[in-house]
Amino acid sequence: MKKKRAFTLIELLVVIAMIALLLAILMPALRAAKDQAKKTVCTGHIQGLVLAVRMYVDDYDGRTHDSPNNGLWGNAHESPIVPKPYGPNDSMAYWGIAYFPYAKNKKIFHCPAMQRVDDWPEWGAPWGRAAQKYFQYCSYGLNGYVTDKKIDLDFKRHSEVIAFQDHIEQRLDGIGSDMFCIAPGNSINIPQWRPSSQGGTGFVDGNWSGQQAHDTVQECFRHRGASMIVWLDGHVTEIKETTGEDVPTKWYTGESQ
């Protein structure tokens, strides 16, 4: 009877090295596939949001909701454990509350690629921390110019007006602060979230740390350096990370239509 030959140490090391090499080759492809799946889900979510807005508009004389510029689903300040739900017109309410009866599922307001949320819920304890988890369902920035509008009358080319986009903020109200275009007199877009060294104005006491500012801007372009954009007509495109030179103001305002 022949004695079975065992692997030598060198042979084992070779096998381990080959496995490590295969993993090194496969992991980027697996990550890319996972990221693409997240982008696909995100696309479905924002298209669903535009559909919800359209159904709302059909029920409200063609007019969109005059959405508050805040991002809370419930009053975590008074009841941090189980926040009392806000109504759509509460000053602290998230804009999605008005459209939720048409969207039906809170998950549609969440982007699976989201990694961080707006910093302001962290202010104060314990309600700030309690509110933080609800911001996971506030992934998309609403174009403030499309609120309280008769969209079929006020915007002639729906395919050229942004409805929602990936963003760290809940509602985008400022060409000169949080939109992807550059305001007159500014040298860069999204200055509210950039440090002064990049031409921004900062946010917390006018002073961002470099990494904090970088991570915040990256959240706006969370899909491998791109922000998913849904337009009023429901089609979806992406905007690659930009400092604003290639983004016209009219994409938000609808002017010159």
Secondary structure, DSSP 8 states (H G I E B T S, - for coil): --------HHHHHHHHHHHHHHHHHHHHHHHHHHHHHHHHHHHHHHHHHHHHHHHHHHHTTTB-----SB-BSEETTT-SSS-EE--TTSTTBBTHHHHHHHH--GGGG--TT-----SGGGSSTTHHHHHHHHGGG--EEEEGGGTT-BHHHH-S-GGGSEEEEE-SSSEE--TTTTSSS--TT-SSS-GGGS-GGGT---SSTT---HHHHHHHHHHHTTTTSEEEEEETTS-EEEEES--STT--THHHH----
